[in-house]
């Protein structure tokens, strides 16, 4: 396009990592994280919290400093914003509380050990639960101080446990049973129990045999609610207390999930899949206030979709789907208020990451872009993108995952060469950068029933999807048919 220039690696680094859009309980504001896409001299990338009105206006920065601030979470009454930061000590995150009516953020914890991003207010707003890894021993601290950088992988594994901080007293206590590795958790509506994705051992491989459990905050052993050959993730307890919804499938990486939607009675019983007939892989779940429906974000036909699932029948009703990604570090997610408004960080083939709000309308959802954090994008000509949709090898459901990239490289006998990459991220990924340098990039996403092609075709003409699939099949041994 005239007047624009090609995307460069320097441009990619200039785009900020916008993430974790959190809609306030009254629906008036969205808090979110803006950070660098690289690390310099700290353990984490530099990042800060921002906020923007849901009704429009300029975004406002809430925190500053040379280190990280992440995981903004509104209190149920909307008067306090909790977040994690290592501003006091590099690499040691603590919980901070920021009054939304004005004032400085106050440090609320003084703990040792890595706090993960599992930060969650109790339903009554009196407590905050979080996951924390056991701290280093004195010998491990000494070795680090002496720059002894030998890594003995999992020779001395450390448990990640669930802790609760009482907001008024700022007292912190471990509430998970001894000998339980906690990967994820959610509160019960009473605030007296939690459901968790857990394992008996803290090894990385233990996640692949994890199970869904519940336990009381007052003590006692964990009760297993569901366990199978597949992993589980994203537990969410229904507001009426009767069911716990979760995701389940076979996944390669901890936290990077998308799969079937299940519910299990909170007092025990068989799990029931709601998504057996759905052409979508859900990654995020949210209960309706009446506990009759689950609202989901899902990978859908190569894009992303928001939908409602009737818990009784399993019928899925699409609210919106589009050629975009909800650009989070691991899984697509959203936050939602009681009026049905969605806050997300969204990126597509033409626009880099920004905060968007979707509101109910007569014909589905109406989108409004709340931030414009990357004005430099107006100068850049992003390579054109084509999409081809097809059917996977299993009766219309793409269960057999084959995600990757095929690119044309100059001075090679073969015009195509496969290399595996992450999901489509036009402004922060690799495909469009390579396309700007003369490569032709094909990104088959058979697990999502689609592929995308960036840049110009060899000789100016694309081979048919079937021909490209034949090349891919010859190299991988997998066959896919295209509509």
Helices and strands as residue ranges (DSSP letters): E 5-6, H 9-14, E 17-23, E 29-35, E 47-53, E 60-61, E 69-74, E 80-85, E 94-99, E 106-107, E 120-121, E 127-133, H 138-145, E 160-166, E 172-174, E 181-187, E 193-199, G 204-209, E 211-216, E 223-226, E 231-237, E 243-249, E 260-265, E 272-273, E 281-287, E 293-300, E 303-310, E 316-322, E 324-326, E 335-336, E 342-348, E 354-361, E 364-369, G 375-379, E 380-381, E 385-391, E 405-407, E 417-419, H 431-436, E 441-445, G 446-448, E 450-454, G 458-460, H 465-476, E 481-482
